[in-house]
């Protein structure tokens, strides 16, 4: 039986580590390996680099893993990393959103794992989860193998806006649904006393924003900005994105500035009668010039999101 969560009173040791190396500059081609070592982000938060990055939060009694990796193999791997960091401790799992590289490995966590999701994300899984899995399976032979036999496990606990986990030793984790951004059900994870934000796809590092609407619905540029406004009030000191390198709290403001800039430019071009296709090309070209160190600067899809956004008031 799923039950609504207000709080749980619930992970442990610390080891030194280094980021896994990758042969590809494309963050969407990073692959976690069983021989990798987690890197310590803050006193109680570790990260394993992959597609996506896996965050592990440890306290004195319990451990929380954020995201699973692309399918069963990576889910089992993420659970093993947590077991090595926190041997014998109670294991919790949550997912930042319903896409298969984030939630598609939950069934290969130990049966005793307590799986927690916000109810909006869970609805997305029920309505569109397998359709999204099938979309990813069709993208490459590697994805097809990764997602062989995937099904989504039912959560043990759901919540609406916020849940808190007490992991022991004063480590508190806030699981938050603040509104739609990359997807409708994006979940943010904030760890105290570290002031570390696990940001999913909502805050990235040198990566353009993307609202995924090919399967299911996403947020809007306006709702994404509202989420970032709320995140800024947390005053994060460390940020662990899903598909880019970790950084400090300034990544939240950088994300907001990026989205606000795209939105303002797109609305100006829209009001001048410029087509959405031309606007996407112009703004993407500007971003390529301004951000030569970004892997990707194509913001055409996000420009279209701005054109379609029902809230068209300029920033």
C-alpha positions as CSV (number, residue, x, y, z in Angstrom):
1,X,0.0,0.0,0.0
2,X,1.3,3.4,-0.9
3,X,1.0,6.0,1.8
4,X,1.3,9.7,2.0
5,X,4.5,10.9,3.7
6,X,4.9,13.9,6.0
7,X,8.3,12.7,7.4
8,X,10.4,9.6,7.9
9,X,12.9,9.0,10.6
10,X,15.3,7.0,9.2
11,X,22.9,6.1,6.2
12,X,26.9,6.3,7.2
13,X,30.6,6.3,6.2
14,X,32.8,8.4,4.1
15,X,35.6,7.5,1.6
16,X,37.8,9.5,-0.7
17,X,37.2,9.2,-4.4
18,X,37.6,10.6,-7.9
19,X,35.3,11.2,-10.8
20,X,35.0,8.5,-13.4
21,X,36.8,9.3,-16.6
22,X,34.9,9.4,-19.9
23,X,36.1,9.1,-23.5
24,X,33.2,11.3,-24.8
25,X,32.5,15.0,-24.3
26,X,28.8,14.2,-24.8
27,X,27.3,14.0,-21.3
28,X,24.5,11.8,-22.7
29,X,27.1,9.2,-23.5
30,X,28.7,8.9,-20.1
31,X,28.5,5.4,-18.7
32,X,28.8,4.4,-15.1
33,X,31.1,1.5,-14.4
34,X,31.2,-0.9,-11.5
35,X,34.9,0.0,-11.0
36,X,34.3,3.7,-10.7
37,X,34.7,5.5,-7.4
38,X,32.2,8.0,-6.1
39,X,33.4,11.6,-5.7
40,X,32.6,13.5,-2.5
41,X,30.5,16.6,-3.2
42,X,30.0,17.7,0.3
43,X,30.2,16.2,3.8
44,X,27.3,13.8,3.3
45,X,26.8,13.7,-0.4
46,X,28.5,11.6,-3.0
47,X,28.2,11.4,-6.8
48,X,28.9,8.7,-9.3
49,X,29.3,10.1,-12.8
50,X,27.1,8.6,-15.4
51,X,24.1,8.9,-17.7
52,X,22.7,10.3,-15.4
53,X,24.9,11.2,-12.4
54,X,23.8,9.3,-9.4
55,X,23.7,11.1,-6.0
56,X,24.1,9.2,-2.8
57,X,23.4,10.8,0.6
58,X,24.7,9.2,3.7
59,X,23.9,9.7,7.4
60,X,24.5,7.6,10.5
61,X,21.5,5.2,10.1
62,X,20.4,5.3,6.4
63,X,21.3,6.1,2.9
64,X,19.4,7.7,0.0
65,X,20.1,7.1,-3.6
66,X,18.8,9.7,-6.2
67,X,18.1,8.1,-9.6
68,X,18.8,4.7,-10.9
69,X,20.7,4.8,-14.2
70,X,19.5,3.5,-17.6
71,X,17.8,0.2,-16.8
72,X,18.4,-2.9,-14.5
73,X,22.2,-3.2,-14.9
74,X,22.8,0.4,-13.8
75,X,20.2,0.2,-11.1
76,X,22.0,-2.7,-9.5
77,X,25.3,-0.8,-9.9
78,X,23.9,2.3,-8.2
79,X,22.6,0.1,-5.3
80,X,26.0,-1.5,-5.0
81,X,27.7,1.9,-4.7
82,X,25.4,2.8,-1.9
83,X,26.0,-0.5,-0.1
84,X,29.8,0.1,-0.2
85,X,29.4,3.7,1.1
86,X,26.9,2.6,3.8
87,X,27.2,-1.2,4.4
88,X,24.2,-2.7,6.2
89,X,22.3,0.5,6.4
90,X,18.6,1.2,5.5
91,X,18.3,2.0,1.8
92,X,16.0,4.7,0.3
93,X,15.6,5.5,-3.3
94,X,14.0,8.5,-5.1
95,X,14.0,9.6,-8.7
96,X,14.2,13.1,-10.1
97,X,11.7,12.4,-13.0
98,X,10.1,9.6,-14.9
99,X,12.5,9.2,-17.9
100,X,14.1,5.8,-18.1
101,X,17.7,6.7,-17.4
102,X,16.5,8.2,-14.1
103,X,13.8,5.7,-13.0
104,X,14.2,2.6,-15.2
105,X,16.5,0.7,-12.9
106,X,14.4,0.8,-9.7
107,X,13.5,-2.9,-9.9
108,X,17.1,-4.0,-9.5
109,X,17.5,-2.3,-6.1
110,X,17.2,-4.7,-3.1
111,X,13.6,-5.6,-2.3
112,X,13.9,-3.9,1.1
113,X,14.6,-0.5,-0.5
114,X,12.0,2.1,0.3
115,X,11.1,3.8,-3.0
116,X,9.7,7.4,-2.7
117,X,8.3,9.6,-5.5
118,X,6.1,12.6,-5.7
119,X,2.6,11.9,-6.8
120,X,2.8,14.0,-10.0
121,X,5.9,12.1,-11.2
122,X,4.2,8.8,-10.3
123,X,1.2,9.8,-12.5
124,X,3.6,10.4,-15.4
125,X,5.1,7.0,-14.9
126,X,1.7,5.3,-14.9
127,X,0.5,7.3,-18.0
128,X,3.6,7.6,-20.1
129,X,6.5,5.6,-18.5
130,X,6.5,2.6,-20.8
131,X,5.9,4.8,-23.9
132,X,9.0,6.7,-22.9
133,X,11.0,3.5,-22.4
134,X,10.0,2.3,-25.9
135,X,11.0,5.7,-27.4
136,X,14.5,5.3,-25.8
137,X,14.7,1.7,-26.9
138,X,14.3,2.8,-30.5
139,X,17.2,5.3,-30.3
140,X,20.1,2.9,-30.3
141,X,21.0,-0.8,-29.9
142,X,22.8,0.1,-26.7
143,X,19.6,1.6,-25.2
144,X,17.6,-1.3,-26.3
145,X,19.9,-3.7,-24.4
146,X,20.0,-1.4,-21.4
147,X,16.2,-1.3,-21.2
148,X,15.5,-4.9,-21.9
149,X,12.7,-6.1,-19.7
150,X,12.2,-2.8,-17.9
151,X,9.1,-2.2,-15.8
152,X,8.5,0.4,-13.1
153,X,8.2,-0.7,-9.5
154,X,5.4,0.7,-7.5
155,X,6.6,3.3,-4.9
156,X,6.3,2.5,-1.2
157,X,5.7,6.1,-0.4
158,X,4.3,9.1,-2.3
159,X,4.1,12.7,-1.4
160,X,2.7,15.8,-3.0
161,X,4.7,19.0,-2.4
162,X,7.4,18.0,0.1
163,X,8.7,15.1,2.2
164,X,11.6,15.0,4.7
165,X,13.9,12.1,5.5
166,X,16.0,12.1,8.6
167,X,19.0,9.9,7.8
168,X,20.7,10.1,11.2
169,X,23.5,12.3,12.6
170,X,21.6,15.5,11.8
171,X,21.4,14.7,8.0
172,X,18.0,15.9,6.7
173,X,16.9,15.5,3.1
174,X,14.0,17.5,1.7
175,X,12.3,15.9,-1.3
176,X,10.4,18.6,-3.2
177,X,8.0,19.0,-6.0
178,X,8.0,22.8,-6.9
179,X,6.2,22.7,-10.2
180,X,6.9,21.7,-13.8
181,X,10.1,22.4,-15.6
182,X,11.9,19.7,-17.7
183,X,8.9,17.5,-16.9
184,X,5.7,18.1,-15.0
185,X,6.9,15.9,-12.1
186,X,10.4,17.1,-11.6
187,X,11.7,16.4,-8.1
188,X,14.4,18.4,-6.3
189,X,16.5,17.0,-3.5
190,X,18.0,19.3,-0.9
191,X,20.4,18.1,1.8
192,X,21.1,19.8,5.1
193,X,23.4,20.7,6.8
194,X,25.4,20.4,3.5
195,X,23.2,22.9,1.6
196,X,23.6,20.5,-1.4
197,X,21.0,20.5,-4.2
198,X,20.5,17.5,-6.4
199,X,18.8,19.3,-9.2
200,X,17.8,16.7,-11.8
201,X,17.4,18.3,-15.2
202,X,16.1,21.5,-13.7
203,X,19.6,23.1,-13.1
204,X,22.4,22.1,-15.4
205,X,26.0,23.2,-16.0
206,X,26.8,24.6,-19.4
207,X,23.8,22.8,-20.9
208,X,20.8,24.4,-22.6
209,X,17.3,23.9,-21.0
210,X,15.0,21.4,-22.6
211,X,11.3,20.7,-22.0
212,X,10.6,17.2,-23.1
213,X,7.1,16.9,-24.7
214,X,7.6,14.1,-27.2
215,X,6.0,11.7,-24.7
216,X,3.9,13.1,-21.9
217,X,3.9,16.8,-21.0
218,X,6.6,19.1,-19.7
219,X,6.5,22.4,-17.8
220,X,6.7,25.7,-19.5
221,X,9.4,28.3,-19.5
222,X,7.3,30.4,-17.1
223,X,6.8,27.6,-14.7
224,X,10.5,26.6,-14.9
225,X,11.4,30.2,-13.9
226,X,9.0,30.0,-10.9
227,X,10.7,26.7,-9.8
228,X,14.1,28.5,-10.0
229,X,12.8,31.4,-8.0
230,X,12.0,28.9,-5.2
231,X,15.3,27.2,-5.5
232,X,17.2,30.4,-5.1
233,X,15.7,30.9,-1.7
234,X,17.4,27.7,-0.5
235,X,20.9,29.3,-1.0
236,X,22.5,26.1,-2.1
237,X,26.3,25.8,-1.8
238,X,26.7,22.7,-4.0
239,X,24.7,21.6,-7.0
240,X,24.7,18.0,-8.5
241,X,23.0,18.1,-11.9
242,X,21.9,15.0,-13.8
243,X,23.7,15.5,-17.1
244,X,26.6,17.8,-16.5
245,X,29.4,18.5,-14.0
246,X,28.7,19.5,-10.4
247,X,29.2,23.0,-9.3
248,X,28.5,25.6,-6.6
249,X,25.2,27.4,-5.9
250,X,25.7,29.9,-8.6
251,X,24.5,27.3,-11.1
252,X,20.9,28.1,-9.9
253,X,21.2,31.8,-10.8
254,X,23.0,30.9,-14.1
255,X,20.1,28.6,-15.1
256,X,17.6,31.3,-14.3
257,X,19.6,33.9,-16.3
258,X,19.9,31.5,-19.2
259,X,16.1,30.8,-19.4
260,X,15.2,34.4,-18.8
261,X,17.5,35.5,-21.6
262,X,16.1,33.0,-24.1
263,X,12.5,33.8,-23.0
264,X,13.0,37.6,-23.3
265,X,14.7,37.3,-26.7
266,X,12.1,34.9,-28.1
267,X,9.2,37.0,-27.0
268,X,10.7,40.1,-28.6
269,X,11.2,38.2,-31.9
270,X,7.6,36.8,-31.7
271,X,6.2,40.3,-31.1
272,X,8.1,41.5,-34.2
273,X,6.5,38.8,-36.3
274,X,9.6,36.6,-36.6
275,X,8.7,32.9,-37.2
276,X,9.5,30.4,-34.5
277,X,12.0,28.6,-36.8
278,X,13.9,31.8,-37.6
279,X,13.9,32.8,-33.9
280,X,15.3,29.5,-32.9
281,X,18.1,29.8,-35.4
282,X,19.0,33.4,-34.4
283,X,19.0,32.7,-30.7
284,X,20.9,29.5,-31.1
285,X,23.6,31.2,-33.2
286,X,23.9,33.9,-30.5
287,X,24.3,31.2,-27.8
288,X,26.9,29.4,-29.8
289,X,28.9,32.6,-30.1
290,X,28.5,33.4,-26.4
291,X,29.1,29.9,-25.0
292,X,31.8,28.2,-27.1
293,X,32.7,25.8,-24.3
294,X,29.1,24.3,-24.1
295,X,28.7,20.9,-25.7
296,X,25.4,22.0,-27.2
297,X,24.0,25.4,-27.9
298,X,20.9,24.5,-29.9
299,X,18.0,26.2,-28.0
300,X,15.5,26.0,-30.9
301,X,13.2,23.6,-29.0
302,X,13.1,25.9,-26.0
303,X,12.4,28.9,-28.2
304,X,9.4,27.0,-29.5
305,X,8.3,26.4,-25.9
306,X,8.4,30.1,-25.3
307,X,6.3,30.8,-28.4
308,X,3.8,28.2,-27.2
309,X,3.8,29.3,-23.5
310,X,0.4,30.7,-22.5
311,X,2.1,33.1,-20.2
312,X,3.6,35.5,-22.7
313,X,4.4,38.5,-20.5
314,X,8.0,39.6,-21.1
315,X,10.4,39.3,-18.2
